[in-house]
Amino acid sequence: MMPPPFERMDKTPEPCISTETISLKSPSGKEFILLARPVAHLSKYFRTALNSTFREASNPLFLLTEHCNDEVLGAFTNWTYLRSSGIPYDVEDVSFLMDLSQGNQVIAWLFGDYIQAPEFQNDIMRRMLLAASFCLSGSILQDLGPIIPEDSRLEKYIVDKFCCQMMQRPAAIGGKIDFLTANLARKVSKKLSQVLLDHQDLCGDLYRSYGWMVGPAGEYEVKVE
């Protein structure tokens, strides 16, 4: 008898719903075992795959190479188990999210985008927003900037964060302007120009002391459908 199809449900399925599992293999060859029903609920990518190509497979194996590494897949695996537990949580209390490096936070968001897991993306964004000292490194801008989706919530965050740091800590961020992609540079310039147009009384120290703040989490949330 065929098992029921994998679906998006009202809430993340609990572990007791099914013993079905899937395996994810990272570029390094490390494998991670996850419960299939919660993963299918949380990710449209896996939900679609499990309802088609892997429909009759037992513990199907996914070879993943896009926007992932051992740390990111480990965090995603633990996150799916946390979500399926039904236990309320605050991101700041979740060690496997808090321990992600700055670069891996960006990679994790991109991985969530690739597998179409908006709740994971939003938790990763909340992690980024918790880091008051999160300073955009040259490697993030140079290595990951070119693959940040245009007009995405992540792009908006990067632009807002860059403008904020450029005004508040010009010595720390100024030398990184050359690392911006043409698209990010255009978005940064547009944001700075818009502030000048909207607040033409700003100049000198007043311009620097303007409330260059990264917005609340809601401004960077990916819509959950």
Secondary structure in CASP SS format (residue, H / E / C, confidence):
PFRMAT SS
TARGET T0000
AUTHOR 0000-0000-0000
METHOD secondary structure of the structure
MODEL  1
M C 1.00
M C 1.00
P C 1.00
P C 1.00
P C 1.00
F C 1.00
E C 1.00
R C 1.00
M C 1.00
D C 1.00
K C 1.00
T C 1.00
P C 1.00
E C 1.00
P H 1.00
C H 1.00
I H 1.00
S C 1.00
T C 1.00
E C 1.00
T E 1.00
I E 1.00
S E 1.00
L E 1.00
K E 1.00
S C 1.00
P C 1.00
S C 1.00
G C 1.00
K C 1.00
E E 1.00
F E 1.00
I E 1.00
L E 1.00
L E 1.00
A H 1.00
R H 1.00
P H 1.00
V H 1.00
A H 1.00
H H 1.00
L H 1.00
S C 1.00
K H 1.00
Y H 1.00
F H 1.00
R H 1.00
T H 1.00
A H 1.00
L H 1.00
N C 1.00
S C 1.00
T C 1.00
F C 1.00
R C 1.00
E C 1.00
A C 1.00
S C 1.00
N C 1.00
P C 1.00
L E 1.00
F E 1.00
L E 1.00
L C 1.00
T C 1.00
E C 1.00
H C 1.00
C C 1.00
N C 1.00
D H 1.00
E H 1.00
V H 1.00
L H 1.00
G H 1.00
A H 1.00
F H 1.00
T H 1.00
N H 1.00
W H 1.00
T H 1.00
Y H 1.00
L H 1.00
R H 1.00
S H 1.00
S H 1.00
G C 1.00
I C 1.00
P C 1.00
Y C 1.00
D C 1.00
V H 1.00
E H 1.00
D H 1.00
V C 1.00
S H 1.00
F H 1.00
L H 1.00
M H 1.00
D C 1.00
L C 1.00
S C 1.00
Q H 1.00
G H 1.00
N H 1.00
Q H 1.00
V H 1.00
I H 1.00
A H 1.00
W H 1.00
L H 1.00
F H 1.00
G H 1.00
D H 1.00
Y H 1.00
I C 1.00
Q C 1.00
A C 1.00
P H 1.00
E H 1.00
F H 1.00
Q H 1.00
N H 1.00
D H 1.00
I H 1.00
M H 1.00
R H 1.00
R H 1.00
M H 1.00
L H 1.00
L H 1.00
A C 1.00
A C 1.00
S C 1.00
F C 1.00
C C 1.00
L C 1.00
S C 1.00
G H 1.00
S H 1.00
I H 1.00
L H 1.00
Q H 1.00
D H 1.00
L H 1.00
G H 1.00
P H 1.00
I H 1.00
I C 1.00
P C 1.00
E C 1.00
D C 1.00
S C 1.00
R H 1.00
L H 1.00
E H 1.00
K H 1.00
Y H 1.00
I H 1.00
V H 1.00
D H 1.00
K H 1.00
F H 1.00
C H 1.00
C H 1.00
Q H 1.00
M H 1.00
M H 1.00
Q H 1.00
R C 1.00
P H 1.00
A H 1.00
A H 1.00
I H 1.00
G H 1.00
G H 1.00
K H 1.00
I H 1.00
D H 1.00
F H 1.00
L C 1.00
T C 1.00
A H 1.00
N H 1.00
L H 1.00
A H 1.00
R H 1.00
K H 1.00
V H 1.00
S H 1.00
K H 1.00
K H 1.00
L H 1.00
S H 1.00
Q H 1.00
V H 1.00
L H 1.00
L H 1.00
D H 1.00
H C 1.00
Q C 1.00
D C 1.00
L C 1.00
C C 1.00
G H 1.00
D H 1.00
L H 1.00
Y H 1.00
R H 1.00
S H 1.00
Y C 1.00
G C 1.00
W C 1.00
M C 1.00
V C 1.00
G C 1.00
P C 1.00
A H 1.00
G H 1.00
E H 1.00
Y H 1.00
E C 1.00
V C 1.00
K C 1.00
V C 1.00
E C 1.00
END
